[in-house]
């Protein structure tokens, strides 16, 4: 038996790991286990409270095998560069990123661990070209096979829009706008009051980043405002804190509003038109001088996704995204083909076959 450890350092990373786990468990030669991290949340603004027990309990109920053992494994699968990596010893490291956006930390964190070697699976040619432009193409084995995280979006009948509309009590006659800002920096401060202008023309779903609930990285005002808004207006729904999976809502939404979040590219993968809020004071570089983003927000998906530079741009941008021009459609196709390969629900199968090859060498 080949022993495989899936490292779940954050609960919301489960989306990245699940499709490959699902594929590998079909093969009897693999013995699959999950290691749950602390995933601490801030309490009263100061205390760090681990959420591990709750996460582990939920996974056990679903039939997953859990372990705290970090040695004796043949393969480690993670959604980010693994911290305390030395305790895992010498094994095959598989990297499946938890975001498919333009934040450079996804590759920066790997390269910083100079003594380790990863097999990194990328969603498309764009990211490999960017890595190559940095001269880092030999820092890991990069495989442009598509990324398993996106697979459920293309599994037939996996998401049920009609059922979700009924559960949220949305008006099926109205278009649905998904507001999914990042946590830091965020466009929340700019669009907080302006979001109300979407009512009552549209259904509005707000999905906050998991960090926006914990108050470690973002103020509590982020979720308190939208909680009150959802209580006041029937057209507004705030996705609960425990519901970390944004994909059912991405699949449902007619358009999306965000800033630097990877959900923008995930919406692109669906062939839908989203809206990018260009933050005016975005910190452009990491402490070591590396760019925080692989492309400037004002240039990201330019010509396909409408860009907002002021709260007053919101309503026209939504109307544009919901009624894209011929030129926007042509641009979107070019971006989609460059950013992604294999949008067919089978990336996890391709990744699994590559892991088979790696193990057999």
N, C-alpha and C positions, 0 to 999 in steps of 0.2 A: 504493500500500500504506500502511496505517495501522500505524505502528510502536508496539508495546506492550511495555513493560518491567514484568515481575513482580519486585518487590523481595522477595527471600527473606533477610531479615536474620537470622532464626533458623530452624534446620532444622525445628523443630516447627510453624512457621508454614505449612509446605507444605500441610497439611490445609485451611487456609483458602483457599489460592490455587488448588489443583488443580481443583476442580469448575468454576470459571469458566474456567480455562485450557482444560480439556477441551471446554467449550462453544464458546469463541471460536476454537479451532483448526479447527473445522468450517467456519468462514467464511473464504474465500480472500482477503478484503480486509484481514485482520489478519495482521501479521507479528509473531510472539510470541517473546520472549526472556526469559531469567531472569538476574537479577543476584544472585549469592550473597554474603552478608555474611561477616564473619570468624567469627562465632559462637564466640568464644573460650571455652575451658574453663580453669579454674585447675588448675595442676599443682604438687604439693608444697606447696599452700597459699599460694603466692606468685606463681608465674609464670603469665602468660596465654598459652595456646597456641591459635592460630587453628585451627579445624576446617574451614576453607573448602575445602581441597584434597580432603579425603575426601568432603564433601558434593557438590562439583562433579563429582568423578569418578563418583559414583553416578548423578547426574542425566544426565551425558553417556552413560553406558551405557544409560540408558533412552530416549535419543534426543532429549533437550531441548537447545535451543540456548542457550548461555551467553555472557554478555558482561560486560566491566568498564566499558563505555562508559556514561556517565551523561548525555550530552547528545544532542540530536537526536531525542528521542522525542515521540510525540503523546499517549500515555497512560501513566500510571504506576499500577500496581495494587499495593497494599500491605496487610499484615495489621496494621499499626500506623501511628501517625504517623511519618513518615520523618525520620530524623536526617540532618544535613548536607543538608538539603532544597534549599538554594540551587543546588547543583551540577546539579540536574535541570532548571533553567530553567523557562520558562513552558509548562505542559502541563496536561492534564486529570488530576486526582488522584482515584483511586478507592480508597476505604477499606473493606476487608472485615475486620472485627475477628477476632483469633485466639481470642477467648473470648466466650462469650455469657452470662457470669455477671452479677454485680452490682457488680463493681469499677468505680469511677468513672474510673479512669485511662484507660479506653478513649475517653471523650469529653474528659476533661481534657487529654490530650496533644495533641488536635487543636486545642482552643480556645487553648492556650498558643502555638501557631504563628499568631499574629495576622495575619501578612502573607500567609498561604496560605488557599486555599479548597478544600475537599474535597467530593466526592460520597460521602456515608456511607450504606452500606446496613445497615439494621437488621433484626433477626429478628422483631420484633413491635411492637405498640402500646405495651407497657410502657416500652421505652426512649425512645420519642419523647415520651411523657407526662412522663417524668422530665427529659429535656432541656428540655422546654417549661417545667417547674416552675422551672428555673434561669434561664429567660429566654434560653436559648442556641439557640433554634430557628432563628435566622437566622445562626448562626455557620458554617453549612455547608448544603449541600443534603442533607436527610435523606430517605431513601427506605425506606419500610416494605414491602419486597418479600420478606422472608425472607432468610436468609443462606446463601450457597452451601456453606459448611463443613458444614452439616447434611445436605446432599443425599444423600451416600452411605448414610446410615442408612435412607433410603427408596428406594434403588435395589433393584429386585427381584433377589434372589439374589446381591447383591454381597458379602455376608458369609455364610460357611458355618459355622454353629455346630457341626455334627457333626464337621467337619474340625478345627476349633480344639480341641474337647474331646479328640479323639484325639491331636493334636499335643502338648497339654499333659499328656496322660495323667490327665485328671480323671475322677472317678467320675460317669458320666452319671446315676446314680440320686440324686445329691445336688444340692441347690440350690447355686448359686455366688454368693459374696459378693465384690464388687470393692472393695478398699480403695484409694482414690485421693486422698490428702491433698495439700494445697497445700504449698509449701516454706517460706514465712515470712509470717505465723505459721502453725504447723502443729499438727494434733492428734496427730502422731506421738508426741510425748513423753507424751501422756496415754493413748493406746491401745496403745502399743508392746507391753507385756506382755499386755494384755487380749485382743488379737487371737488369742492362742493358745487362748482359751476357745471360739473358733468351731470348733476342731478336736476331734473328727473329724466333727462333725455336718454341716459344710459344706465345700465346696471354697472355698479362699481365694486370690484373685488380688490381688497388690499391684502397683499402677502408681504409681511415684514421679514427681513433677514433674521435668522435665529438669534443673532447677537443683539438685535434691537429690543428683544424681550429681556435679556439678561442684565442690562444696564452696565455691563463691564466696559463695553466699547461705545455705547450710545446712551443718550439720556432717556429716562422713563417717559418723557413727553412724547416720544415716538409712538409708543403703543397706546398711551392714554388718550391721545387725541382721536385716533381712529376707532378706539373702543367706544368712545362717546358718540362719534359720528355714526357708527353702525347701529347704536341704540336709538338714535334720533331719526334716521332715514331708512325706510324699508328697501331702498335701492342699493344700500351699501352693506357689504358683507366683509367682516374682518376674519381672515383665516385664523383659527385658534393657535395658540402658542405651541401646543403639542403636535399639531399637524404640520410636520416639516416638509412634506412632499408637495412641491409646487406643480408637478407635472399634470395632474388632473385639471388644474386651473389654466395652465398654459394651453392645454389641448382644447379647453372650452372657450377661452377668450377670443374676441374678434380683433382686439389690438392690445398692446402692452405699453406701459410707461415705465422707464427705468433710467439709470444713469450710467454707472460703470459695472453693473452686475452682469454675470455670465448668462443670466436669463435672456438677455438680448440676443445672443447668438443661438440659444436654444429655441427662441421664437423664430429666428431665421431658418433654423433647421426644419421647422414645420411649414416653411413657405409663407409665413404670415408677416405682415408689416407692423413693426413696433415703432416706438418713439423714444429718442435718446435726449435726455436733459443734459446739456453741456454745462458742467459746474464751473463757475467763474474763477474759483481759487483752488483748483485741484493741485495737490502736491505731486509734482511730476517725477520725482526721483526718490529712490531708496537711500538709506544712509551711506551705502557704498557707491552711490552715484549712478546705479542702474535705473533705467526708466521704469516707472511703476506700471505703465501700460505699453503694450507693443505698438499701439497706434494712438494718435491724439483723438480724443472723443469727438471733436468737430469734424474729423475725417472718417470716423468709423461708420462704415456702411453708407457713406455719403451718396446721395442720389437715390437710395432705396428707402431708408428709414428717415422720416422727418426729424429734424433736430430742433430742440427748444433752447433758447438762450435767455428767456424771460418767462415768468408765469403767464404773461399775457399771450404767449404763443401757444398755450395749451389747447384751446378749443380748435383753432385752425389746424393744428398738427393732428389731432384726433380725427378730424374730418378728412384730412389728406390720407392718413393711414388706412382709413376705412374705405376710401375711394381712390386707390392708387392709379396713377397714370400709366400709360403704356411704357414710358421711359423708366418709371419706378419698377415695373414688373421685370423689364429686361435687366436692370441693374441687380435686382434681388436674385435672379437666376444665376448671374455671374458670380456674385458673392457666395451664394449657397454652394455652387459647384467647387469653388476654391477653398472655402472653409471646411467643407465636409466631403467624405467619401462614404459610400455604402449606407445611405439612409434607408435601410431596408429591414431593420429589426434583427439583423444577423451579425452585428459586430461582435457580440459576445461569443458566437460560434467561431468566428475567425480568430479572435484572441485565444480562445481555448485550444484551437488547432495549433496555433503558434507556440503555446505553452507546452503542448505535447511534443513538438519538435525540440524545444529547448531542453526538456527533461531527457529526451532520448539521446541527446548528444553525449 
